[in-house]
Amino acid sequence: MYELILQLILMTSLAVVVYLMAIAVPRVEDIGEKKNGSGSINLPLDRLDALLGKAKDKALRRLRVVVMKTDNFISRQLNNKEEKL
């Protein structure tokens, strides 16, 4: 079980590193065609960046709300313990 968790953490961290490297690479404007000379299709990286940015912002906002709710719950529990003492 621990091996699975470690592998998931490793793969997730690798994906984050690849994503951060893809953001850091300067973008080159495509002129004209959607296909390369080799026949492969260019990915819409600008739309992908915008989508991932929105998803990241949304996830961070939700995580912030969860952390705030947890903090409030712990504070209430501590205050109730002090009143009983």
C-alpha positions, 0 to 999 in steps of 0.5 A: 500500500505504501508503495502505491502511495509513493508511486502516486506521489512520484507521478504527480510530482513529475506531472507538476514539474512537466507542467511548470516547465511547459509554462516556462517555455516561451510561446511561439506564435503559429502562422497560418496552418494547424498542421506541421510538415510531418502531419501532426497537429499542434496543441492549443497550449494557450487554451490549455494554459487558461483552462489549467489556470482556472482549474488551479484557482478554483481548487485553491479557493475550495482548499482555502474554504476547507482549511478555514472550516477546519480551523473554525471547527478546531477553534470551537472545540478548543473553546468548548474544552476551556469552558468545561475546565 
